[in-house]
Amino acid sequence: MQRRHAPVLVEASTATRRNLLVDYYDRIQDAIAQSVDTPDARQDPGNFAPAFAVPELCGEIAQFFAPAKASWLDVGEYRGHRLTLLDLAANPGTNTTKTFPSLLIVARAIEHIRRTGSTVVIFSPTSANKGTALRDAVLRALDLKLATPEQLRVVTLAPDSGAAKLRRSRLAEDPHLRSLNPMFVYTGSDPEGVKHAGREFVERFAKKLHDRDGTNLWFSLELQNYLLADVARAFFEQDVAPADVSRPRTHAHAVSSAFGLLGYHLGRSLLEESGEVTSASRPASLLVQHLGAPDMVLSLRHGSFDRSHIPAFQHDPVSGLRVQSADRRFPFTTDDPDEILDPTFYTHRPVTSARMNEIIHRFGGDGIVVSLTECIQRYPVIRSWLQSTDRPLPADLRTVREWSTVMAFTGTLEAIDRGLVEEGHDVVVHGSGWYSTADFTELPAELTTRFSTVDDLAAAFSL
């Protein structure tokens, strides 16, 4: 076991900041050792994955992890509930929490390359943000010369619905790097088709790629790859603002599959097993979703993903909106009962629902679905709370491209109003992402490769 690295605490007015990967590097490795079933590399080309081993934390690796910063910031109070922002979106290259697992995934690839000298191609379907974070981490590794462009590569598949979130970077601008790290955009009607296409491509063609040029194609969209970075959220909380039975707490998170919240609860479990905390102080959880993909809330409340449990909306002739009052866990007002508030949240029937349901049934919590109308109504107060962060929300909400943090705050306020957050609970809102058009340059269509079938992907690889 490596020596413990003392956490570096930085106070900035009312914010407490840490680097979640550097400051908790040893604890994350402990978490890997305790929770990973198959830590060794999987060598089968059709099911390849590097070992769960990361490089020693030397200066260059610490520099690689530099963007992995998080902040704990008290932002206000609402109807007797103190609200705290856990800001996980500070990395300007991503502005989302996907920074943390992506850096850890790329670090594992770097360690595998160093040990074996082989090529690793990280291959991942994404709604947009996972792909952006993986590409940002790979480019960072290349700039720091932790691997060569031929050794470390990334291929991502995103649905056309998320194209407005894809970011321009040197990985796309440089012709050589673009050829090694293509961004594929799926033109099919179902955004989740990228997941099916990605898995089918690996099953059909990973061995051919390996046999042809030694490429190890790593399908990185696996739950453990994302949980193990997010355990640090619990370690951070325990260090800077421990939960206490005398002041109970709820954690609110906008979710699609709830990887981040599951990672947090894994970290809490490890703290409880070590005796550092007790399960009595474990926070409750509030799942926040949108009408386009409310599956986790449906599963939590009804035990199934059946959309027939979504309440019927009626037209209100006065406001022109669609309204309902039968179910307090769904929007009372919306422009469109089928609206897609944010295409990032696109997962239906997530396999993580059962695990999240079990956690909520044991430790408390609930779920709520929000609409764009509700987010717009709450936007001014949320914007006032985020003014003290490094990245205030824009005055013009039409320029917002990532809604997850606004969704989480809106869901929190609506849940408090509707009695879904227990009296006396403080609420920690996981700021998993927010950015506007001013924060990035959109990736032009001509720097992407469009596809509709797995055979299109194979042709792009000359297979």
Secondary structure, 3 states (H helix, E strand, C coil): CCCCCCCCCEEECCEEEEECCCCCHHHHHHHHHHHCCCCCCECCHHHCECCCCCCCCCHHHHHHCCCCEEEEEEEEEECCEEEEEEECCCCCCCCECCHHHHHHHHHHHHHHHHHHCCEEEEEEECCCHHHHHHHHHHHHHHHCCCCCCCCEEEEEEEEHHHHHHCECCHHHHCHHHHHHCCEEEECCCCCCHHHHHHHHHHHHHHHHHHHHHCEEEEECCCHHHHHHHHCHHHHHHHHHCCCECCECEEEEEECCCCHHHHHHHHHHHHHHHCCCCCHHHCCEEEEEEECCCCHHHHHHHHCCCCHHHCCCCEECCCCCCEECCCCCCCCCEECCCCCCCCCCCCCCCCCCHHHHHHHHHHHCEEEEEECHHHHHHHHHHHHHHHHHCCCCCCCCHHHEEECHHHHHHHHHHHHHHCCCCCCCCEEEEEECECEEHHHCCECCHHHCEEECCHHHHHHHCCC
